[in-house]
């Protein structure tokens, strides 16, 4: 057996993502809310960075290279924005500034217990029950478990649970969906034997609108079964809805505004999304004296590293902004009719089409539009929703946007006879008569995306 040992020289290409490149990609795909949170965290960790609202001027600053002496000499890092206005914080005071905290569901329930004419030990048990209510508004303890944990009688545990279930919002403190619905029915005084049977045994049939099956099982009229179904659908399966349960609400903040002025559209980037970043002046003297022997080398290296991170962050934010702007420019060019006349004029547009015209990779475009919104004369629009595939038209050969097909499906469903709803094939035939070349499977797919049930599920008696 011969073993050959030797050195071979090979050449290959690899794309290595540096930490800075990775950060730039991450910033690009962040939503405005995520970017704001990231910058706030970076400002806390990097003493070089300051975040504040700045008095802006018209003096254009030249782009700075990472030469530290030149950096200090030529840049007084006032801002990285192109605005020419001054913000006056005293002009507008929102009434929401005076709201100190959110009221949670449990706080709301505890307040109601406080004002009940019950003995203190009963209130204590009720408060313990409230602490065991989950985010849906359901109680995670059974009557027996409550009695064992607090070492109280079954009568007392039953009594206290009934007190909690009598509180607002209706349905609170139930152990499961069935009990939640029954509590709400009792409060509305709509409970009877048939509706209780439906809740206990036939909720799945209610979801499928199979009222004929329910009517046969309960030996009642179909219209009566449908009436029961409407009552049940009007109840809230999640009583905690609308209350703060510990989950923060992430507000939509548009990255840009599309304005039409004198017949021409302009893109105005929303520079108020994130704090203005500046370089802390305390550290400039350290960089100026970098040749001095008095400076501690470790401290100087630390400041240089943090300065590198600060400058790259500011440049990355600017790059993110310019990339989104370029994408929006191309979208505005393609979708001019949409901005003029509305949804029915939305043209087919793909990531590939935009990436080729801007000489960018598709993944870059995808990141640039991820969770980004624009504010238009028609309201706040998710940029991703402007990208739709095309379906060929049998009339003129042009592609038709999928959103237009969806609008047609919704229009047909809204206008159909609810006693005899149209099948997917019937809708397909109607749409194709208008010159749109689609299949029944496509109609079914778009119908499901719109949240519209099948013909069987839409039937009304």
C-alpha positions, 0 to 999 in steps of 0.5 A, spaced: 500 500 500 503 506 497 501 513 501 503 519 497 504 525 501 505 532 498 503 539 497 498 541 492 497 549 491 490 550 489 486 557 488 479 558 489 474 564 490 470 565 497 465 570 499 467 572 506 462 576 510 465 581 514 462 583 521 461 590 518 458 587 511 453 583 516 451 589 520 449 593 513 445 587 511 441 586 518 440 594 518 437 594 511 432 588 512 430 591 519 423 594 520 423 602 522 421 599 529 427 594 529 432 599 527 430 604 532 430 599 538 437 597 535 440 604 535 437 605 542 441 599 544 447 601 540 447 608 543 447 605 550 453 600 549 457 605 545 459 612 549 462 615 542 455 615 540 450 621 542 442 620 540 439 627 539 434 632 535 439 637 532 438 644 529 439 643 522 442 647 517 443 648 509 451 646 510 453 640 506 458 636 509 463 632 505 463 624 506 469 623 511 474 617 510 476 614 517 483 618 518 482 620 525 486 626 525 482 628 518 476 626 521 476 631 527 479 636 523 474 636 518 467 633 521 463 636 527 459 630 526 452 635 526 448 630 523 447 625 517 440 628 514 439 633 509 433 636 512 433 644 512 428 645 518 429 646 525 424 642 530 421 646 536 419 641 541 414 646 544 410 647 538 406 640 539 404 637 546 401 630 545 395 628 550 398 621 550 405 624 553 401 624 559 399 617 559 403 614 564 402 607 564 398 601 560 392 598 564 393 591 564 387 586 564 389 583 571 389 590 574 382 592 571 379 585 574 383 587 581 380 594 581 373 591 580 374 586 586 376 591 590 369 595 590 365 589 591 361 588 597 365 581 599 369 579 605 376 580 605 378 573 605 373 572 599 377 578 595 383 574 597 381 568 593 378 572 587 385 576 587 389 569 587 384 566 581 386 573 577 393 571 578 392 565 574 388 567 568 392 567 562 393 571 556 387 569 553 383 570 559 382 563 561 383 560 568 388 555 568 386 552 575 380 547 576 375 548 582 379 542 585 386 545 584 384 551 587 381 548 593 387 544 594 392 550 593 389 554 598 386 549 602 379 552 602 372 548 601 369 546 594 363 551 596 368 557 597 372 556 591 366 555 586 363 561 589 369 565 588 370 563 581 363 565 579 365 572 582 371 572 577 366 570 571 361 575 573 366 581 572 368 584 565 370 583 560 364 577 559 367 570 559 373 572 563 375 566 568 373 560 563 377 554 563 376 553 556 372 555 549 366 552 551 365 555 558 367 561 555 362 561 550 357 559 555 358 564 560 357 570 555 351 567 553 348 567 560 350 574 561 346 576 555 340 571 557 340 567 550 342 560 553 337 555 552 338 547 551 339 547 543 345 552 543 348 549 549 348 542 545 351 546 539 357 549 543 358 542 547 358 538 540 357 541 534 362 548 534 366 545 528 360 544 524 358 552 526 365 553 523 363 550 516 356 553 516 353 546 516 347 548 519 343 543 515 347 537 519 346 541 525 338 542 524 338 534 523 341 532 529 337 537 533 331 536 530 330 543 528 329 548 522 335 550 518 334 557 519 333 556 527 340 552 527 343 558 522 340 563 528 344 559 533 350 559 529 350 567 528 349 568 536 355 563 537 359 567 532 358 574 535 361 571 542 368 573 543 373 566 544 378 571 547 375 575 552 382 578 554 382 582 547 383 589 547 387 589 554 394 589 555 397 582 557 404 584 557 405 584 549 408 590 546 404 593 540 409 595 535 406 601 531 407 601 524 411 607 522 412 609 514 419 609 512 417 614 506 411 619 504 409 619 497 407 626 495 404 629 489 405 636 488 403 640 481 402 633 478 409 630 480 410 625 485 416 626 490 419 621 495 420 624 502 424 619 507 421 619 514 428 622 517 424 622 524 424 614 525 430 614 528 434 619 533 440 623 529 446 620 531 452 624 533 459 623 535 461 625 543 465 631 543 469 628 549 472 623 545 475 628 540 481 630 544 483 623 545 484 622 538 487 629 536 493 627 541 494 620 539 501 621 537 502 623 544 506 619 549 501 621 555 495 617 552 494 610 554 494 605 548 489 601 551 484 607 551 486 609 545 485 603 541 478 602 545 476 609 542 478 608 535 474 601 535 468 605 538 469 610 533 469 605 527 463 602 529 460 609 530 462 611 523 460 605 520 453 605 523 452 612 521 454 610 514 450 604 514 443 607 516 445 612 510 446 606 505 439 603 508 436 610 506 439 611 499 437 603 498 430 604 500 429 611 496 432 608 489 427 602 490 421 606 491 423 611 485 423 605 481 416 602 484 413 609 483 416 609 476 412 602 474 406 603 479 404 611 477 397 609 475 396 605 481 398 612 485 394 616 481 387 611 480 388 606 485 388 598 486 385 596 480 391 599 476 396 595 480 401 592 475 404 586 475 411 587 478 417 582 481 423 583 485 427 580 479 424 586 475 426 591 480 433 588 481 435 587 474 433 595 473 437 597 479 443 592 478 442 589 485 441 582 487 434 580 488 435 578 496 437 586 497 431 588 494 427 583 498 431 586 505 430 593 503 422 592 502 421 587 508 416 590 513 417 597 510 411 601 509 410 608 505 404 613 506 400 615 500 394 619 499 390 612 500 393 611 506 399 607 509 401 601 504 406 595 505 411 596 500 411 588 499 403 588 497 405 592 491 409 586 488 404 582 485 405 576 479 402 577 473 396 573 469 396 573 462 390 576 459 386 573 453 384 580 450 390 584 449 396 579 451 398 584 457 399 581 464 394 582 469 396 583 476 394 578 481 391 583 486 386 585 480 384 578 480 382 578 487 378 584 487 374 581 482 373 574 486 371 579 492 366 583 488 363 576 485 362 574 492 359 580 495 354 580 489 352 573 489 346 570 492 347 567 499 342 562 498 346 559 492 353 561 492 358 560 486 363 555 486 370 556 484 369 554 477 363 558 476 367 564 478 373 562 474 368 562 468 365 569 470 372 572 470 375 569 464 369 572 460 372 579 462 378 577 458 382 574 464 386 567 463 385 563 469 384 556 472 379 554 477 385 552 482 388 559 481 381 562 483 381 557 489 388 559 491 386 567 491 379 566 495 383 562 500 388 568 501 382 573 501 379 569 507 373 567 503 370 560 505 368 555 499 361 556 496 359 551 502 361 555 507 358 561 504 351 558 504 345 562 508 338 559 509 
